[in-house]
Amino acid sequence: MPKNIFQRNGIQWARFKVKNVQYCFSLRTRSEAEAERRLKSERQRIIDQAYYGAAEPVSWEAAVVEWNSSLPRLDLRPATVSRYLVSLGQAREWFDGVHVQKIDGAFIKRFIRDRSKRGVTNATIRRDLSAISSVLAVAVDEGWIEENPAKMIDRTRVKEKRDPITLPDPDDIEAVLALRSRFTDLAAFARETGMRESEIVNLKHNQVRGNVATLTATKTGRARAVTLTAKALEIIGRQPRHYKGQFVFWRGDGVAFKNVSAQFYATVRRVQQKVRQAGGDFRPFRFHDLRHLFAVEYLRELRGSIYALQQELGHTSVKTTEYYLRYLTPAEKLAAQHGVSQNGHRNQRLAQGKGGENG
């Protein structure tokens, strides 16, 4: 007779203890094999209830569905939700079919280790952990688990390593911008302002007043003001207005550009091929590299301090902005850290930016 099973009038019964509580009940079968199967299932259910507080085991998939239905109250930005959905899709290989009550720190550490072995960057793994933690937080709210195991992971051990920045050559940039279209004007605007891709594509005319653009759709969710140079205002000024939309940079029926980074890199590759066919040199670069170049030139040209640049770029911490100091000479670095600026140079760049509201 298998352990924890006995017969009563030919019917198989179960008897076992969990946390010093005696359980005894009929397995409602005469088959020994079926009794073992039912015992295993019922015993596991009782253990889950006793140790994890769940009336029934809850699958990871069910937790994700509940998380999705809870999005309105979670107050996550659309970009964050999109990023989390990508991470949750990647995590399915490890988490699908697993009860949330079985997910602990060791399980998540195995996930991190496996992802790392596959060459996934630490930055991506950290984003995956944020998505997983968001789902498990909902599981805590629902009473399925008592605590969020993802919060037990020391993320300082998964440090986000920044790839070295290679600043694009101004001549290579000009070769791309020479194509002159609304799309390349968008890139020229990024070069001149240092704004993020999402901030530019969502910029509307009524957000521009004088030489200042007030951004609301930012990465951090915090509004900020960006100073516009004369050249930036010139780029805005030559954009045709669409009778329906308010976007400064638009396509088709007045809608915002999408997939800018991918489209831009495809454009860069076409220019590279053309330049090299003519016997010239061209080093490809990304759309985001225009933001890096803006930041370095801002400090090199002494337009303001590292703290002023932090505000222009919208960095939450000045430590992020300080990354650009490594591209400066000792004298430039000292000036950036102590707030020395060439006001004459800055005023010249802003001289034409003192008009009224731009729409």
Contacts in CASP RR format, 6 or more apart in sequence:
PFRMAT RR
TARGET T0000
AUTHOR 0000-0000-0000
METHOD contacts of the structure
MODEL  1
MPKNIFQRNGIQWARFKVKNVQYCFSLRTRSEAEAERRLKSERQRIIDQA
YYGAAEPVSWEAAVVEWNSSLPRLDLRPATVSRYLVSLGQAREWFDGVHV
QKIDGAFIKRFIRDRSKRGVTNATIRRDLSAISSVLAVAVDEGWIEENPA
KMIDRTRVKEKRDPITLPDPDDIEAVLALRSRFTDLAAFARETGMRESEI
VNLKHNQVRGNVATLTATKTGRARAVTLTAKALEIIGRQPRHYKGQFVFW
RGDGVAFKNVSAQFYATVRRVQQKVRQAGGDFRPFRFHDLRHLFAVEYLR
ELRGSIYALQQELGHTSVKTTEYYLRYLTPAEKLAAQHGVSQNGHRNQRL
AQGKGGENG
1 7 0 8 1.000
1 32 0 8 1.000
2 32 0 8 1.000
2 35 0 8 1.000
2 36 0 8 1.000
2 39 0 8 1.000
4 14 0 8 1.000
4 15 0 8 1.000
4 16 0 8 1.000
4 39 0 8 1.000
4 43 0 8 1.000
5 12 0 8 1.000
5 13 0 8 1.000
5 14 0 8 1.000
5 15 0 8 1.000
5 27 0 8 1.000
5 32 0 8 1.000
5 35 0 8 1.000
5 36 0 8 1.000
5 39 0 8 1.000
6 12 0 8 1.000
6 13 0 8 1.000
6 15 0 8 1.000
7 13 0 8 1.000
8 26 0 8 1.000
10 30 0 8 1.000
11 26 0 8 1.000
11 27 0 8 1.000
11 28 0 8 1.000
11 29 0 8 1.000
11 30 0 8 1.000
12 26 0 8 1.000
12 27 0 8 1.000
12 29 0 8 1.000
12 30 0 8 1.000
12 31 0 8 1.000
12 32 0 8 1.000
12 34 0 8 1.000
12 35 0 8 1.000
13 24 0 8 1.000
13 25 0 8 1.000
13 26 0 8 1.000
13 27 0 8 1.000
14 23 0 8 1.000
14 24 0 8 1.000
14 25 0 8 1.000
14 26 0 8 1.000
14 27 0 8 1.000
14 35 0 8 1.000
14 38 0 8 1.000
14 39 0 8 1.000
14 42 0 8 1.000
14 43 0 8 1.000
15 22 0 8 1.000
15 23 0 8 1.000
15 24 0 8 1.000
16 22 0 8 1.000
16 23 0 8 1.000
16 39 0 8 1.000
16 43 0 8 1.000
17 23 0 8 1.000
18 43 0 8 1.000
18 46 0 8 1.000
18 47 0 8 1.000
18 50 0 8 1.000
19 50 0 8 1.000
19 51 0 8 1.000
21 50 0 8 1.000
23 43 0 8 1.000
23 46 0 8 1.000
25 42 0 8 1.000
27 34 0 8 1.000
27 35 0 8 1.000
27 38 0 8 1.000
27 39 0 8 1.000
27 42 0 8 1.000
28 38 0 8 1.000
29 35 0 8 1.000
29 38 0 8 1.000
44 57 0 8 1.000
45 56 0 8 1.000
45 57 0 8 1.000
48 54 0 8 1.000
48 56 0 8 1.000
48 57 0 8 1.000
48 99 0 8 1.000
48 101 0 8 1.000
49 55 0 8 1.000
49 56 0 8 1.000
51 101 0 8 1.000
52 101 0 8 1.000
52 144 0 8 1.000
52 145 0 8 1.000
52 146 0 8 1.000
53 101 0 8 1.000
53 143 0 8 1.000
53 144 0 8 1.000
53 145 0 8 1.000
53 146 0 8 1.000
54 101 0 8 1.000
54 143 0 8 1.000
54 144 0 8 1.000
54 145 0 8 1.000
57 99 0 8 1.000
57 101 0 8 1.000
58 99 0 8 1.000
58 100 0 8 1.000
58 101 0 8 1.000
58 139 0 8 1.000
58 142 0 8 1.000
58 144 0 8 1.000
59 97 0 8 1.000
59 98 0 8 1.000
59 99 0 8 1.000
59 100 0 8 1.000
60 95 0 8 1.000
60 96 0 8 1.000
60 97 0 8 1.000
60 98 0 8 1.000
60 99 0 8 1.000
60 100 0 8 1.000
60 103 0 8 1.000
60 135 0 8 1.000
61 96 0 8 1.000
61 97 0 8 1.000
63 100 0 8 1.000
63 135 0 8 1.000
63 136 0 8 1.000
63 138 0 8 1.000
63 139 0 8 1.000
63 144 0 8 1.000
64 88 0 8 1.000
64 135 0 8 1.000
66 138 0 8 1.000
66 139 0 8 1.000
66 142 0 8 1.000
67 74 0 8 1.000
67 134 0 8 1.000
67 135 0 8 1.000
67 138 0 8 1.000
70 138 0 8 1.000
70 141 0 8 1.000
71 81 0 8 1.000
74 134 0 8 1.000
74 138 0 8 1.000
76 84 0 8 1.000
76 134 0 8 1.000
77 221 0 8 1.000
79 198 0 8 1.000
79 219 0 8 1.000
83 127 0 8 1.000
83 131 0 8 1.000
84 127 0 8 1.000
84 130 0 8 1.000
84 131 0 8 1.000
84 134 0 8 1.000
85 131 0 8 1.000
87 124 0 8 1.000
87 127 0 8 1.000
87 128 0 8 1.000
87 130 0 8 1.000
87 131 0 8 1.000
87 132 0 8 1.000
88 131 0 8 1.000
88 132 0 8 1.000
88 135 0 8 1.000
90 115 0 8 1.000
90 128 0 8 1.000
91 111 0 8 1.000
91 128 0 8 1.000
91 131 0 8 1.000
91 132 0 8 1.000
94 110 0 8 1.000
94 111 0 8 1.000
94 114 0 8 1.000
95 103 0 8 1.000
95 111 0 8 1.000
95 132 0 8 1.000
98 107 0 8 1.000
100 136 0 8 1.000
100 139 0 8 1.000
100 144 0 8 1.000
100 145 0 8 1.000
101 144 0 8 1.000
101 145 0 8 1.000
103 136 0 8 1.000
103 145 0 8 1.000
103 149 0 8 1.000
104 149 0 8 1.000
105 149 0 8 1.000
105 150 0 8 1.000
105 152 0 8 1.000
105 153 0 8 1.000
107 149 0 8 1.000
108 129 0 8 1.000
108 132 0 8 1.000
108 149 0 8 1.000
108 150 0 8 1.000
108 153 0 8 1.000
109 153 0 8 1.000
111 128 0 8 1.000
111 132 0 8 1.000
112 125 0 8 1.000
112 129 0 8 1.000
112 153 0 8 1.000
112 158 0 8 1.000
115 124 0 8 1.000
115 125 0 8 1.000
115 128 0 8 1.000
116 122 0 8 1.000
116 125 0 8 1.000
121 161 0 8 1.000
122 158 0 8 1.000
122 159 0 8 1.000
122 160 0 8 1.000
122 161 0 8 1.000
123 160 0 8 1.000
123 161 0 8 1.000
125 158 0 8 1.000
126 155 0 8 1.000
126 158 0 8 1.000
126 160 0 8 1.000
129 150 0 8 1.000
129 153 0 8 1.000
129 155 0 8 1.000
129 158 0 8 1.000
132 150 0 8 1.000
133 148 0 8 1.000
133 150 0 8 1.000
133 151 0 8 1.000
136 145 0 8 1.000
136 148 0 8 1.000
136 149 0 8 1.000
136 150 0 8 1.000
137 148 0 8 1.000
139 145 0 8 1.000
139 148 0 8 1.000
140 146 0 8 1.000
140 147 0 8 1.000
140 148 0 8 1.000
162 323 0 8 1.000
165 289 0 8 1.000
165 292 0 8 1.000
165 323 0 8 1.000
165 327 0 8 1.000
166 283 0 8 1.000
166 285 0 8 1.000
166 289 0 8 1.000
167 289 0 8 1.000
167 292 0 8 1.000
167 293 0 8 1.000
167 296 0 8 1.000
167 327 0 8 1.000
168 283 0 8 1.000
168 285 0 8 1.000
168 289 0 8 1.000
168 290 0 8 1.000
168 293 0 8 1.000
169 283 0 8 1.000
172 271 0 8 1.000
172 282 0 8 1.000
172 283 0 8 1.000
172 284 0 8 1.000
172 285 0 8 1.000
173 191 0 8 1.000
173 285 0 8 1.000
173 290 0 8 1.000
173 293 0 8 1.000
175 271 0 8 1.000
175 275 0 8 1.000
175 282 0 8 1.000
176 184 0 8 1.000
176 187 0 8 1.000
176 267 0 8 1.000
176 268 0 8 1.000
176 271 0 8 1.000
177 184 0 8 1.000
177 187 0 8 1.000
177 188 0 8 1.000
177 191 0 8 1.000
179 267 0 8 1.000
179 271 0 8 1.000
182 239 0 8 1.000
182 240 0 8 1.000
182 249 0 8 1.000
182 250 0 8 1.000
182 251 0 8 1.000
183 249 0 8 1.000
183 251 0 8 1.000
183 257 0 8 1.000
183 263 0 8 1.000
183 264 0 8 1.000
183 267 0 8 1.000
184 267 0 8 1.000
185 235 0 8 1.000
185 238 0 8 1.000
185 239 0 8 1.000
185 249 0 8 1.000
186 200 0 8 1.000
186 201 0 8 1.000
186 249 0 8 1.000
186 257 0 8 1.000
186 260 0 8 1.000
187 264 0 8 1.000
187 287 0 8 1.000
187 290 0 8 1.000
188 235 0 8 1.000
189 195 0 8 1.000
189 200 0 8 1.000
189 232 0 8 1.000
189 235 0 8 1.000
189 236 0 8 1.000
189 249 0 8 1.000
190 197 0 8 1.000
190 200 0 8 1.000
190 287 0 8 1.000
190 290 0 8 1.000
190 291 0 8 1.000
190 294 0 8 1.000
191 290 0 8 1.000
191 293 0 8 1.000
191 294 0 8 1.000
192 229 0 8 1.000
192 231 0 8 1.000
192 232 0 8 1.000
192 235 0 8 1.000
192 294 0 8 1.000
193 200 0 8 1.000
193 213 0 8 1.000
193 226 0 8 1.000
193 228 0 8 1.000
193 229 0 8 1.000
193 232 0 8 1.000
193 294 0 8 1.000
194 226 0 8 1.000
194 290 0 8 1.000
194 291 0 8 1.000
194 294 0 8 1.000
194 295 0 8 1.000
194 312 0 8 1.000
194 313 0 8 1.000
195 203 0 8 1.000
195 213 0 8 1.000
195 215 0 8 1.000
195 226 0 8 1.000
195 291 0 8 1.000
196 218 0 8 1.000
196 219 0 8 1.000
196 291 0 8 1.000
197 260 0 8 1.000
197 261 0 8 1.000
197 287 0 8 1.000
197 288 0 8 1.000
198 217 0 8 1.000
198 219 0 8 1.000
199 215 0 8 1.000
199 217 0 8 1.000
199 218 0 8 1.000
199 219 0 8 1.000
200 248 0 8 1.000
200 249 0 8 1.000
200 260 0 8 1.000
201 247 0 8 1.000
201 249 0 8 1.000
201 256 0 8 1.000
201 257 0 8 1.000
201 258 0 8 1.000
201 260 0 8 1.000
202 217 0 8 1.000
202 247 0 8 1.000
202 256 0 8 1.000
203 213 0 8 1.000
203 215 0 8 1.000
203 247 0 8 1.000
203 248 0 8 1.000
203 249 0 8 1.000
204 246 0 8 1.000
204 247 0 8 1.000
204 248 0 8 1.000
205 236 0 8 1.000
205 241 0 8 1.000
205 246 0 8 1.000
205 247 0 8 1.000
205 248 0 8 1.000
205 358 0 8 1.000
205 359 0 8 1.000
206 246 0 8 1.000
206 357 0 8 1.000
206 359 0 8 1.000
207 213 0 8 1.000
207 214 0 8 1.000
207 215 0 8 1.000
207 216 0 8 1.000
208 228 0 8 1.000
208 236 0 8 1.000
208 248 0 8 1.000
208 357 0 8 1.000
208 358 0 8 1.000
208 359 0 8 1.000
209 356 0 8 1.000
209 357 0 8 1.000
209 358 0 8 1.000
210 228 0 8 1.000
210 233 0 8 1.000
210 353 0 8 1.000
210 354 0 8 1.000
210 355 0 8 1.000
210 356 0 8 1.000
210 357 0 8 1.000
210 358 0 8 1.000
211 227 0 8 1.000
211 228 0 8 1.000
211 229 0 8 1.000
211 233 0 8 1.000
211 350 0 8 1.000
211 353 0 8 1.000
211 354 0 8 1.000
211 355 0 8 1.000
212 225 0 8 1.000
212 226 0 8 1.000
212 227 0 8 1.000
212 228 0 8 1.000
213 225 0 8 1.000
213 226 0 8 1.000
213 228 0 8 1.000
214 223 0 8 1.000
214 224 0 8 1.000
214 225 0 8 1.000
214 226 0 8 1.000
215 223 0 8 1.000
215 224 0 8 1.000
215 225 0 8 1.000
215 226 0 8 1.000
216 223 0 8 1.000
218 224 0 8 1.000
218 314 0 8 1.000
219 314 0 8 1.000
220 314 0 8 1.000
220 316 0 8 1.000
222 314 0 8 1.000
224 311 0 8 1.000
224 314 0 8 1.000
226 312 0 8 1.000
227 312 0 8 1.000
227 350 0 8 1.000
228 236 0 8 1.000
228 350 0 8 1.000
228 353 0 8 1.000
229 349 0 8 1.000
229 350 0 8 1.000
229 353 0 8 1.000
230 349 0 8 1.000
230 350 0 8 1.000
230 351 0 8 1.000
230 352 0 8 1.000
230 353 0 8 1.000
231 349 0 8 1.000
233 352 0 8 1.000
233 353 0 8 1.000
233 358 0 8 1.000
234 352 0 8 1.000
236 248 0 8 1.000
236 358 0 8 1.000
237 358 0 8 1.000
239 248 0 8 1.000
239 249 0 8 1.000
239 250 0 8 1.000
242 250 0 8 1.000
242 253 0 8 1.000
242 254 0 8 1.000
244 253 0 8 1.000
244 254 0 8 1.000
245 254 0 8 1.000
245 255 0 8 1.000
247 254 0 8 1.000
247 255 0 8 1.000
247 256 0 8 1.000
249 256 0 8 1.000
249 257 0 8 1.000
250 256 0 8 1.000
250 257 0 8 1.000
251 257 0 8 1.000
257 263 0 8 1.000
260 287 0 8 1.000
261 286 0 8 1.000
261 287 0 8 1.000
261 288 0 8 1.000
264 286 0 8 1.000
264 287 0 8 1.000
265 284 0 8 1.000
265 286 0 8 1.000
265 287 0 8 1.000
268 284 0 8 1.000
268 285 0 8 1.000
268 286 0 8 1.000
269 284 0 8 1.000
271 282 0 8 1.000
272 282 0 8 1.000
272 284 0 8 1.000
275 281 0 8 1.000
275 282 0 8 1.000
276 282 0 8 1.000
291 313 0 8 1.000
292 324 0 8 1.000
295 309 0 8 1.000
295 313 0 8 1.000
295 321 0 8 1.000
295 324 0 8 1.000
296 324 0 8 1.000
296 327 0 8 1.000
296 328 0 8 1.000
298 304 0 8 1.000
298 309 0 8 1.000
298 312 0 8 1.000
299 306 0 8 1.000
299 309 0 8 1.000
299 324 0 8 1.000
299 325 0 8 1.000
299 327 0 8 1.000
299 328 0 8 1.000
299 332 0 8 1.000
299 335 0 8 1.000
299 336 0 8 1.000
300 327 0 8 1.000
300 328 0 8 1.000
300 332 0 8 1.000
301 342 0 8 1.000
301 345 0 8 1.000
302 332 0 8 1.000
302 335 0 8 1.000
302 336 0 8 1.000
302 340 0 8 1.000
302 341 0 8 1.000
302 342 0 8 1.000
302 345 0 8 1.000
303 341 0 8 1.000
303 342 0 8 1.000
303 345 0 8 1.000
303 346 0 8 1.000
303 349 0 8 1.000
304 336 0 8 1.000
304 339 0 8 1.000
304 340 0 8 1.000
304 341 0 8 1.000
304 346 0 8 1.000
305 336 0 8 1.000
305 337 0 8 1.000
305 338 0 8 1.000
305 339 0 8 1.000
305 340 0 8 1.000
305 341 0 8 1.000
306 318 0 8 1.000
306 321 0 8 1.000
306 322 0 8 1.000
306 324 0 8 1.000
306 325 0 8 1.000
306 336 0 8 1.000
306 337 0 8 1.000
306 339 0 8 1.000
307 318 0 8 1.000
307 321 0 8 1.000
307 339 0 8 1.000
308 339 0 8 1.000
308 341 0 8 1.000
309 321 0 8 1.000
309 324 0 8 1.000
309 336 0 8 1.000
310 317 0 8 1.000
310 318 0 8 1.000
310 320 0 8 1.000
310 321 0 8 1.000
313 321 0 8 1.000
315 321 0 8 1.000
325 333 0 8 1.000
325 336 0 8 1.000
325 337 0 8 1.000
328 336 0 8 1.000
334 340 0 8 1.000
335 341 0 8 1.000
END
